[in-house]
Amino acid sequence: MSYEIAATGLNAVNEQLDGISNNIANAGTVGYKSMTTQFSAMYAGSQAMGVSVAGTAQSISRGGSLVSTGNARVLDLAINDDGFFVTCDSAGNISYTRAGSFETDKNGYIVNASGAYLQGYPVDDTGTLQTGTVTDIQIKTGNIPAQASSSLTFTANFDASDAAIDRTTVPFDATNSSSYTDSYTTTVYDSLGNEHSVCQYFTKTSDNTWEVQYTFDGQQQTGVPATTLTFDPNTGKLRPRQPRRRPLSFRPTPPHPSI
């Protein structure tokens, strides 16, 4: 009897070693969850009869270490908190995984190494997320028609303690940083989809008064007057009658698209 009881312990430990071996063998497997062997005592009435394996538990809620896969795999993802990726195979079977190795198939659908489709919420034509039912995520690879930039919104706080620059003695020069107070560059696009830079140069010319000059692709634009901004000395806010919109038109050369 004592031999049989001891044998149950050896058998249980042997199964535990199998689990440890699996953990070691899959140490480098993306998304693998380590397993822990759980034991239980066996009794015949009040008589202890040995040990058995009650089962194995996997730590599915425990996140592993994050590994960089480089810039070449731009669709690889990782979860840094609770949760799972949802995938669906061609037969409609749903799976949950933390392995974030994804790529696109020939039709532009995001799939994992097994060919299962990554699931997510779709968006409408305006880019609004459509929550509710998840679906296969597809990245359309067709050409997107170019659209020229039509507006630029800028929000800022100006420092009232900045020293004023006298325009009668220091004319504006985009190449001379002492001729303006601050600058901000924004990327815009022409009707062909090409990138261009619009830089706004802000100059404090007197107390509560600033002017804005513009350059396009580093070139000062002739015929584009400066915008004058006047602020309320008590509230610091832009005076209501000041222009909050400034129509500007640039025509890069060459080629000759419009913005």
Secondary structure, DSSP 4 states (H G I P E B T S, - for coil): -HHHHHHHHHHHHHHHHHHHHHHHHTTTSTT---EEEEEEEEEETTEEEEEEEEEEEE-TTS--------TT-TT----SSS--EEEE-TT--EEEE-----EE-TTSBEE-TT-PEEEE--B-TT--B--SS-EE-B---SPPPP-------------TTSPP--TTTS---TT-GGGSSEEEEEEEE-TTS-EEEEEEEEEEEETTEEEEEEEETTEEPTT-PPEEEEB-TTT-PBPTTS-S--------SSS----
